[in-house]
Amino acid sequence: MALNQSEQALKLLYTFYDRSQHSRYDGFRAAINVHLNNKDPAKAYLKTFKAARSELKTLQY
């Protein structure tokens, strides 16, 4: 994903989230923010996503 497309994707994602607050958007926002090196917002979105989607498991290395 090109950097300028990531910023556009994030803007579009905020629009989608305003229309329908679904947990999947928190996961997408976390991934895009990590790609943009925005670690603090990414951690917050990931925490929200994991709380809403407790059925998803992560691997610990």
mmCIF file of the N, C-alpha and C atoms, coordinates in Angstrom:
data_MODEL
# 
_entry.id   MODEL 
# 
loop_
_atom_site.group_PDB 
_atom_site.id 
_atom_site.type_symbol 
_atom_site.label_atom_id 
_atom_site.label_alt_id 
_atom_site.label_comp_id 
_atom_site.label_asym_id 
_atom_site.label_entity_id 
_atom_site.label_seq_id 
_atom_site.pdbx_PDB_ins_code 
_atom_site.Cartn_x 
_atom_site.Cartn_y 
_atom_site.Cartn_z 
_atom_site.occupancy 
_atom_site.B_iso_or_equiv 
_atom_site.pdbx_formal_charge 
_atom_site.auth_seq_id 
_atom_site.auth_comp_id 
_atom_site.auth_asym_id 
_atom_site.auth_atom_id 
_atom_site.pdbx_PDB_model_num 
ATOM 1   N N  . MET A 1 1  ? 0.852   -1.164  0.000  1.00 0.00 ? 1  MET A N  1 
ATOM 2   C CA . MET A 1 1  ? 0.000   0.000   0.000  1.00 0.00 ? 1  MET A CA 1 
ATOM 3   C C  . MET A 1 1  ? 0.902   1.233   0.000  1.00 0.00 ? 1  MET A C  1 
ATOM 4   N N  . ALA A 1 2  ? 0.701   2.107   -0.945 1.00 0.00 ? 2  ALA A N  1 
ATOM 5   C CA . ALA A 1 2  ? 1.496   3.322   -1.031 1.00 0.00 ? 2  ALA A CA 1 
ATOM 6   C C  . ALA A 1 2  ? 1.132   4.264   0.110  1.00 0.00 ? 2  ALA A C  1 
ATOM 7   N N  . LEU A 1 3  ? 2.102   5.034   0.559  1.00 0.00 ? 3  LEU A N  1 
ATOM 8   C CA . LEU A 1 3  ? 1.896   5.890   1.726  1.00 0.00 ? 3  LEU A CA 1 
ATOM 9   C C  . LEU A 1 3  ? 0.767   6.890   1.519  1.00 0.00 ? 3  LEU A C  1 
ATOM 10  N N  . ASN A 1 4  ? 0.706   7.525   0.356  1.00 0.00 ? 4  ASN A N  1 
ATOM 11  C CA . ASN A 1 4  ? -0.367  8.498   0.142  1.00 0.00 ? 4  ASN A CA 1 
ATOM 12  C C  . ASN A 1 4  ? -1.732  7.819   0.069  1.00 0.00 ? 4  ASN A C  1 
ATOM 13  N N  . GLN A 1 5  ? -1.784  6.581   -0.356 1.00 0.00 ? 5  GLN A N  1 
ATOM 14  C CA . GLN A 1 5  ? -3.048  5.846   -0.363 1.00 0.00 ? 5  GLN A CA 1 
ATOM 15  C C  . GLN A 1 5  ? -3.459  5.449   1.054  1.00 0.00 ? 5  GLN A C  1 
ATOM 16  N N  . SER A 1 6  ? -2.494  5.230   1.919  1.00 0.00 ? 6  SER A N  1 
ATOM 17  C CA . SER A 1 6  ? -2.804  4.892   3.310  1.00 0.00 ? 6  SER A CA 1 
ATOM 18  C C  . SER A 1 6  ? -3.509  6.048   3.997  1.00 0.00 ? 6  SER A C  1 
ATOM 19  N N  . GLU A 1 7  ? -3.020  7.242   3.761  1.00 0.00 ? 7  GLU A N  1 
ATOM 20  C CA . GLU A 1 7  ? -3.654  8.410   4.373  1.00 0.00 ? 7  GLU A CA 1 
ATOM 21  C C  . GLU A 1 7  ? -5.073  8.596   3.846  1.00 0.00 ? 7  GLU A C  1 
ATOM 22  N N  . GLN A 1 8  ? -5.270  8.374   2.548  1.00 0.00 ? 8  GLN A N  1 
ATOM 23  C CA . GLN A 1 8  ? -6.615  8.460   1.964  1.00 0.00 ? 8  GLN A CA 1 
ATOM 24  C C  . GLN A 1 8  ? -7.511  7.356   2.520  1.00 0.00 ? 8  GLN A C  1 
ATOM 25  N N  . ALA A 1 9  ? -6.953  6.158   2.660  1.00 0.00 ? 9  ALA A N  1 
ATOM 26  C CA . ALA A 1 9  ? -7.721  5.037   3.198  1.00 0.00 ? 9  ALA A CA 1 
ATOM 27  C C  . ALA A 1 9  ? -8.171  5.334   4.623  1.00 0.00 ? 9  ALA A C  1 
ATOM 28  N N  . LEU A 1 10 ? -7.302  5.955   5.400  1.00 0.00 ? 10 LEU A N  1 
ATOM 29  C CA . LEU A 1 10 ? -7.650  6.288   6.777  1.00 0.00 ? 10 LEU A CA 1 
ATOM 30  C C  . LEU A 1 10 ? -8.778  7.316   6.821  1.00 0.00 ? 10 LEU A C  1 
ATOM 31  N N  . LYS A 1 11 ? -8.729  8.314   5.952  1.00 0.00 ? 11 LYS A N  1 
ATOM 32  C CA . LYS A 1 11 ? -9.801  9.309   5.883  1.00 0.00 ? 11 LYS A CA 1 
ATOM 33  C C  . LYS A 1 11 ? -11.130 8.649   5.509  1.00 0.00 ? 11 LYS A C  1 
ATOM 34  N N  . LEU A 1 12 ? -11.085 7.763   4.536  1.00 0.00 ? 12 LEU A N  1 
ATOM 35  C CA . LEU A 1 12 ? -12.295 7.066   4.109  1.00 0.00 ? 12 LEU A CA 1 
ATOM 36  C C  . LEU A 1 12 ? -12.829 6.165   5.221  1.00 0.00 ? 12 LEU A C  1 
ATOM 37  N N  . LEU A 1 13 ? -11.924 5.548   5.943  1.00 0.00 ? 13 LEU A N  1 
ATOM 38  C CA . LEU A 1 13 ? -12.307 4.669   7.039  1.00 0.00 ? 13 LEU A CA 1 
ATOM 39  C C  . LEU A 1 13 ? -13.021 5.432   8.150  1.00 0.00 ? 13 LEU A C  1 
ATOM 40  N N  . TYR A 1 14 ? -12.588 6.659   8.430  1.00 0.00 ? 14 TYR A N  1 
ATOM 41  C CA . TYR A 1 14 ? -13.288 7.483   9.417  1.00 0.00 ? 14 TYR A CA 1 
ATOM 42  C C  . TYR A 1 14 ? -14.719 7.770   8.963  1.00 0.00 ? 14 TYR A C  1 
ATOM 43  N N  . THR A 1 15 ? -14.901 7.980   7.670  1.00 0.00 ? 15 THR A N  1 
ATOM 44  C CA . THR A 1 15 ? -16.241 8.200   7.128  1.00 0.00 ? 15 THR A CA 1 
ATOM 45  C C  . THR A 1 15 ? -17.108 6.964   7.318  1.00 0.00 ? 15 THR A C  1 
ATOM 46  N N  . PHE A 1 16 ? -16.550 5.791   6.995  1.00 0.00 ? 16 PHE A N  1 
ATOM 47  C CA . PHE A 1 16 ? -17.294 4.541   7.183  1.00 0.00 ? 16 PHE A CA 1 
ATOM 48  C C  . PHE A 1 16 ? -17.660 4.346   8.651  1.00 0.00 ? 16 PHE A C  1 
ATOM 49  N N  . TYR A 1 17 ? -16.712 4.624   9.544  1.00 0.00 ? 17 TYR A N  1 
ATOM 50  C CA . TYR A 1 17 ? -16.951 4.426   10.966 1.00 0.00 ? 17 TYR A CA 1 
ATOM 51  C C  . TYR A 1 17 ? -18.042 5.363   11.479 1.00 0.00 ? 17 TYR A C  1 
ATOM 52  N N  . ASP A 1 18 ? -18.073 6.592   10.962 1.00 0.00 ? 18 ASP A N  1 
ATOM 53  C CA . ASP A 1 18 ? -19.127 7.531   11.366 1.00 0.00 ? 18 ASP A CA 1 
ATOM 54  C C  . ASP A 1 18 ? -20.505 7.025   10.964 1.00 0.00 ? 18 ASP A C  1 
ATOM 55  N N  . ARG A 1 19 ? -20.577 6.318   9.852  1.00 0.00 ? 19 ARG A N  1 
ATOM 56  C CA . ARG A 1 19 ? -21.858 5.800   9.360  1.00 0.00 ? 19 ARG A CA 1 
ATOM 57  C C  . ARG A 1 19 ? -22.276 4.519   10.074 1.00 0.00 ? 19 ARG A C  1 
ATOM 58  N N  . SER A 1 20 ? -21.309 3.674   10.388 1.00 0.00 ? 20 SER A N  1 
ATOM 59  C CA . SER A 1 20 ? -21.605 2.379   10.999 1.00 0.00 ? 20 SER A CA 1 
ATOM 60  C C  . SER A 1 20 ? -20.439 1.974   11.891 1.00 0.00 ? 20 SER A C  1 
ATOM 61  N N  . GLN A 1 21 ? -20.626 2.084   13.179 1.00 0.00 ? 21 GLN A N  1 
ATOM 62  C CA . GLN A 1 21 ? -19.532 1.808   14.111 1.00 0.00 ? 21 GLN A CA 1 
ATOM 63  C C  . GLN A 1 21 ? -19.390 0.309   14.338 1.00 0.00 ? 21 GLN A C  1 
ATOM 64  N N  . HIS A 1 22 ? -18.619 -0.330  13.479 1.00 0.00 ? 22 HIS A N  1 
ATOM 65  C CA . HIS A 1 22 ? -18.377 -1.765  13.587 1.00 0.00 ? 22 HIS A CA 1 
ATOM 66  C C  . HIS A 1 22 ? -16.933 -1.985  14.023 1.00 0.00 ? 22 HIS A C  1 
ATOM 67  N N  . SER A 1 23 ? -16.703 -3.030  14.806 1.00 0.00 ? 23 SER A N  1 
ATOM 68  C CA . SER A 1 23 ? -15.367 -3.282  15.351 1.00 0.00 ? 23 SER A CA 1 
ATOM 69  C C  . SER A 1 23 ? -14.314 -3.537  14.280 1.00 0.00 ? 23 SER A C  1 
ATOM 70  N N  . ARG A 1 24 ? -14.720 -4.036  13.114 1.00 0.00 ? 24 ARG A N  1 
ATOM 71  C CA . ARG A 1 24 ? -13.729 -4.313  12.069 1.00 0.00 ? 24 ARG A CA 1 
ATOM 72  C C  . ARG A 1 24 ? -12.999 -3.035  11.656 1.00 0.00 ? 24 ARG A C  1 
ATOM 73  N N  . TYR A 1 25 ? -13.693 -1.888  11.739 1.00 0.00 ? 25 TYR A N  1 
ATOM 74  C CA . TYR A 1 25 ? -13.056 -0.628  11.369 1.00 0.00 ? 25 TYR A CA 1 
ATOM 75  C C  . TYR A 1 25 ? -11.938 -0.265  12.344 1.00 0.00 ? 25 TYR A C  1 
ATOM 76  N N  . ASP A 1 26 ? -12.084 -0.641  13.613 1.00 0.00 ? 26 ASP A N  1 
ATOM 77  C CA . ASP A 1 26 ? -11.005 -0.414  14.572 1.00 0.00 ? 26 ASP A CA 1 
ATOM 78  C C  . ASP A 1 26 ? -9.772  -1.227  14.191 1.00 0.00 ? 26 ASP A C  1 
ATOM 79  N N  . GLY A 1 27 ? -9.975  -2.448  13.731 1.00 0.00 ? 27 GLY A N  1 
ATOM 80  C CA . GLY A 1 27 ? -8.856  -3.271  13.275 1.00 0.00 ? 27 GLY A CA 1 
ATOM 81  C C  . GLY A 1 27 ? -8.178  -2.682  12.056 1.00 0.00 ? 27 GLY A C  1 
ATOM 82  N N  . PHE A 1 28 ? -8.969  -2.206  11.114 1.00 0.00 ? 28 PHE A N  1 
ATOM 83  C CA . PHE A 1 28 ? -8.403  -1.570  9.920  1.00 0.00 ? 28 PHE A CA 1 
ATOM 84  C C  . PHE A 1 28 ? -7.649  -0.299  10.293 1.00 0.00 ? 28 PHE A C  1 
ATOM 85  N N  . ARG A 1 29 ? -8.236  0.498   11.201 1.00 0.00 ? 29 ARG A N  1 
ATOM 86  C CA . ARG A 1 29 ? -7.565  1.738   11.602 1.00 0.00 ? 29 ARG A CA 1 
ATOM 87  C C  . ARG A 1 29 ? -6.257  1.441   12.324 1.00 0.00 ? 29 ARG A C  1 
ATOM 88  N N  . ALA A 1 30 ? -6.223  0.386   13.121 1.00 0.00 ? 30 ALA A N  1 
ATOM 89  C CA . ALA A 1 30 ? -4.976  -0.001  13.783 1.00 0.00 ? 30 ALA A CA 1 
ATOM 90  C C  . ALA A 1 30 ? -3.912  -0.366  12.754 1.00 0.00 ? 30 ALA A C  1 
ATOM 91  N N  . ALA A 1 31 ? -4.285  -1.168  11.771 1.00 0.00 ? 31 ALA A N  1 
ATOM 92  C CA . ALA A 1 31 ? -3.323  -1.603  10.750 1.00 0.00 ? 31 ALA A CA 1 
ATOM 93  C C  . ALA A 1 31 ? -2.797  -0.427  9.931  1.00 0.00 ? 31 ALA A C  1 
ATOM 94  N N  . ILE A 1 32 ? -3.676  0.465   9.536  1.00 0.00 ? 32 ILE A N  1 
ATOM 95  C CA . ILE A 1 32 ? -3.246  1.606   8.722  1.00 0.00 ? 32 ILE A CA 1 
ATOM 96  C C  . ILE A 1 32 ? -2.379  2.555   9.541  1.00 0.00 ? 32 ILE A C  1 
ATOM 97  N N  . ASN A 1 33 ? -2.729  2.779   10.796 1.00 0.00 ? 33 ASN A N  1 
ATOM 98  C CA . ASN A 1 33 ? -1.908  3.655   11.633 1.00 0.00 ? 33 ASN A CA 1 
ATOM 99  C C  . ASN A 1 33 ? -0.522  3.079   11.878 1.00 0.00 ? 33 ASN A C  1 
ATOM 100 N N  . VAL A 1 34 ? -0.410  1.771   12.031 1.00 0.00 ? 34 VAL A N  1 
ATOM 101 C CA . VAL A 1 34 ? 0.916   1.154   12.159 1.00 0.00 ? 34 VAL A CA 1 
ATOM 102 C C  . VAL A 1 34 ? 1.705   1.373   10.880 1.00 0.00 ? 34 VAL A C  1 
ATOM 103 N N  . HIS A 1 35 ? 1.055   1.200   9.746  1.00 0.00 ? 35 HIS A N  1 
ATOM 104 C CA . HIS A 1 35 ? 1.713   1.420   8.451  1.00 0.00 ? 35 HIS A CA 1 
ATOM 105 C C  . HIS A 1 35 ? 2.219   2.857   8.330  1.00 0.00 ? 35 HIS A C  1 
ATOM 106 N N  . LEU A 1 36 ? 1.470   3.803   8.895  1.00 0.00 ? 36 LEU A N  1 
ATOM 107 C CA . LEU A 1 36 ? 1.865   5.212   8.861  1.00 0.00 ? 36 LEU A CA 1 
ATOM 108 C C  . LEU A 1 36 ? 2.788   5.590   10.022 1.00 0.00 ? 36 LEU A C  1 
ATOM 109 N N  . ASN A 1 37 ? 3.175   4.604   10.823 1.00 0.00 ? 37 ASN A N  1 
ATOM 110 C CA . ASN A 1 37 ? 4.069   4.779   11.971 1.00 0.00 ? 37 ASN A CA 1 
ATOM 111 C C  . ASN A 1 37 ? 3.439   5.642   13.074 1.00 0.00 ? 37 ASN A C  1 
ATOM 112 N N  . ASN A 1 38 ? 2.128   5.581   13.189 1.00 0.00 ? 38 ASN A N  1 
ATOM 113 C CA . ASN A 1 38 ? 1.388   6.248   14.268 1.00 0.00 ? 38 ASN A CA 1 
ATOM 114 C C  . ASN A 1 38 ? 1.079   5.192   15.322 1.00 0.00 ? 38 ASN A C  1 
ATOM 115 N N  . LYS A 1 39 ? 2.046   4.900   16.164 1.00 0.00 ? 39 LYS A N  1 
ATOM 116 C CA . LYS A 1 39 ? 1.930   3.743   17.053 1.00 0.00 ? 39 LYS A CA 1 
ATOM 117 C C  . LYS A 1 39 ? 0.928   3.924   18.191 1.00 0.00 ? 39 LYS A C  1 
ATOM 118 N N  . ASP A 1 40 ? 0.857   5.104   18.777 1.00 0.00 ? 40 ASP A N  1 
ATOM 119 C CA . ASP A 1 40 ? -0.069  5.293   19.900 1.00 0.00 ? 40 ASP A CA 1 
ATOM 120 C C  . ASP A 1 40 ? -1.534  5.155   19.479 1.00 0.00 ? 40 ASP A C  1 
ATOM 121 N N  . PRO A 1 41 ? -1.961  5.815   18.388 1.00 0.00 ? 41 PRO A N  1 
ATOM 122 C CA . PRO A 1 41 ? -3.350  5.584   17.957 1.00 0.00 ? 41 PRO A CA 1 
ATOM 123 C C  . PRO A 1 41 ? -3.588  4.130   17.550 1.00 0.00 ? 41 PRO A C  1 
ATOM 124 N N  . ALA A 1 42 ? -2.589  3.513   16.937 1.00 0.00 ? 42 ALA A N  1 
ATOM 125 C CA . ALA A 1 42 ? -2.736  2.118   16.520 1.00 0.00 ? 42 ALA A CA 1 
ATOM 126 C C  . ALA A 1 42 ? -2.964  1.211   17.723 1.00 0.00 ? 42 ALA A C  1 
ATOM 127 N N  . LYS A 1 43 ? -2.224  1.440   18.798 1.00 0.00 ? 43 LYS A N  1 
ATOM 128 C CA . LYS A 1 43 ? -2.396  0.631   20.009 1.00 0.00 ? 43 LYS A CA 1 
ATOM 129 C C  . LYS A 1 43 ? -3.795  0.806   20.593 1.00 0.00 ? 43 LYS A C  1 
ATOM 130 N N  . ALA A 1 44 ? -4.285  2.033   20.579 1.00 0.00 ? 44 ALA A N  1 
ATOM 131 C CA . ALA A 1 44 ? -5.625  2.297   21.122 1.00 0.00 ? 44 ALA A CA 1 
ATOM 132 C C  . ALA A 1 44 ? -6.698  1.597   20.290 1.00 0.00 ? 44 ALA A C  1 
ATOM 133 N N  . TYR A 1 45 ? -6.586  1.684   18.959 1.00 0.00 ? 45 TYR A N  1 
ATOM 134 C CA . TYR A 1 45 ? -7.568  1.023   18.093 1.00 0.00 ? 45 TYR A CA 1 
ATOM 135 C C  . TYR A 1 45 ? -7.481  -0.495  18.224 1.00 0.00 ? 45 TYR A C  1 
ATOM 136 N N  . LEU A 1 46 ? -6.270  -1.023  18.350 1.00 0.00 ? 46 LEU A N  1 
ATOM 137 C CA . LEU A 1 46 ? -6.113  -2.470  18.501 1.00 0.00 ? 46 LEU A CA 1 
ATOM 138 C C  . LEU A 1 46 ? -6.724  -2.948  19.817 1.00 0.00 ? 46 LEU A C  1 
ATOM 139 N N  . LYS A 1 47 ? -6.534  -2.178  20.868 1.00 0.00 ? 47 LYS A N  1 
ATOM 140 C CA . LYS A 1 47 ? -7.117  -2.539  22.165 1.00 0.00 ? 47 LYS A CA 1 
ATOM 141 C C  . LYS A 1 47 ? -8.644  -2.573  22.082 1.00 0.00 ? 47 LYS A C  1 
ATOM 142 N N  . THR A 1 48 ? -9.230  -1.574  21.434 1.00 0.00 ? 48 THR A N  1 
ATOM 143 C CA . THR A 1 48 ? -10.682 -1.527  21.255 1.00 0.00 ? 48 THR A CA 1 
ATOM 144 C C  . THR A 1 48 ? -11.161 -2.697  20.405 1.00 0.00 ? 48 THR A C  1 
ATOM 145 N N  . PHE A 1 49 ? -10.421 -2.981  19.335 1.00 0.00 ? 49 PHE A N  1 
ATOM 146 C CA . PHE A 1 49 ? -10.779 -4.081  18.442 1.00 0.00 ? 49 PHE A CA 1 
ATOM 147 C C  . PHE A 1 49 ? -10.738 -5.417  19.177 1.00 0.00 ? 49 PHE A C  1 
ATOM 148 N N  . LYS A 1 50 ? -9.669  -5.658  19.937 1.00 0.00 ? 50 LYS A N  1 
ATOM 149 C CA . LYS A 1 50 ? -9.535  -6.931  20.650 1.00 0.00 ? 50 LYS A CA 1 
ATOM 150 C C  . LYS A 1 50 ? -10.599 -7.090  21.734 1.00 0.00 ? 50 LYS A C  1 
ATOM 151 N N  . ALA A 1 51 ? -10.992 -5.995  22.362 1.00 0.00 ? 51 ALA A N  1 
ATOM 152 C CA . ALA A 1 51 ? -12.044 -6.067  23.385 1.00 0.00 ? 51 ALA A CA 1 
ATOM 153 C C  . ALA A 1 51 ? -13.388 -6.418  22.759 1.00 0.00 ? 51 ALA A C  1 
ATOM 154 N N  . ALA A 1 52 ? -13.648 -5.885  21.581 1.00 0.00 ? 52 ALA A N  1 
ATOM 155 C CA . ALA A 1 52 ? -14.925 -6.147  20.908 1.00 0.00 ? 52 ALA A CA 1 
ATOM 156 C C  . ALA A 1 52 ? -14.959 -7.511  20.242 1.00 0.00 ? 52 ALA A C  1 
ATOM 157 N N  . ARG A 1 53 ? -13.802 -8.027  19.877 1.00 0.00 ? 53 ARG A N  1 
ATOM 158 C CA . ARG A 1 53 ? -13.728 -9.295  19.142 1.00 0.00 ? 53 ARG A CA 1 
ATOM 159 C C  . ARG A 1 53 ? -12.956 -10.329 19.959 1.00 0.00 ? 53 ARG A C  1 
ATOM 160 N N  . SER A 1 54 ? -13.467 -10.663 21.108 1.00 0.00 ? 54 SER A N  1 
ATOM 161 C CA . SER A 1 54 ? -12.771 -11.576 22.018 1.00 0.00 ? 54 SER A CA 1 
ATOM 162 C C  . SER A 1 54 ? -12.622 -12.985 21.460 1.00 0.00 ? 54 SER A C  1 
ATOM 163 N N  . GLU A 1 55 ? -13.401 -13.315 20.429 1.00 0.00 ? 55 GLU A N  1 
ATOM 164 C CA . GLU A 1 55 ? -13.289 -14.657 19.846 1.00 0.00 ? 55 GLU A CA 1 
ATOM 165 C C  . GLU A 1 55 ? -12.024 -14.815 19.009 1.00 0.00 ? 55 GLU A C  1 
ATOM 166 N N  . LEU A 1 56 ? -11.403 -13.708 18.650 1.00 0.00 ? 56 LEU A N  1 
ATOM 167 C CA . LEU A 1 56 ? -10.160 -13.770 17.880 1.00 0.00 ? 56 LEU A CA 1 
ATOM 168 C C  . LEU A 1 56 ? -8.994  -13.966 18.831 1.00 0.00 ? 56 LEU A C  1 
ATOM 169 N N  . LYS A 1 57 ? -8.126  -14.851 18.483 1.00 0.00 ? 57 LYS A N  1 
ATOM 170 C CA . LYS A 1 57 ? -6.970  -15.161 19.322 1.00 0.00 ? 57 LYS A CA 1 
ATOM 171 C C  . LYS A 1 57 ? -5.699  -14.686 18.631 1.00 0.00 ? 57 LYS A C  1 
ATOM 172 N N  . THR A 1 58 ? -4.715  -14.309 19.431 1.00 0.00 ? 58 THR A N  1 
ATOM 173 C CA . THR A 1 58 ? -3.416  -13.920 18.892 1.00 0.00 ? 58 THR A CA 1 
ATOM 174 C C  . THR A 1 58 ? -2.375  -14.910 19.372 1.00 0.00 ? 58 THR A C  1 
ATOM 175 N N  . LEU A 1 59 ? -1.330  -15.036 18.595 1.00 0.00 ? 59 LEU A N  1 
ATOM 176 C CA . LEU A 1 59 ? -0.225  -15.906 18.968 1.00 0.00 ? 59 LEU A CA 1 
ATOM 177 C C  . LEU A 1 59 ? 0.825   -15.097 19.704 1.00 0.00 ? 59 LEU A C  1 
ATOM 178 N N  . GLN A 1 60 ? 1.339   -15.636 20.770 1.00 0.00 ? 60 GLN A N  1 
ATOM 179 C CA . GLN A 1 60 ? 2.417   -14.989 21.513 1.00 0.00 ? 60 GLN A CA 1 
ATOM 180 C C  . GLN A 1 60 ? 3.719   -15.696 21.165 1.00 0.00 ? 60 GLN A C  1 
ATOM 181 N N  . TYR A 1 61 ? 4.718   -14.948 20.778 1.00 0.00 ? 61 TYR A N  1 
ATOM 182 C CA . TYR A 1 61 ? 6.026   -15.533 20.432 1.00 0.00 ? 61 TYR A CA 1 
ATOM 183 C C  . TYR A 1 61 ? 7.011   -15.301 21.531 1.00 0.00 ? 61 TYR A C  1 
# 
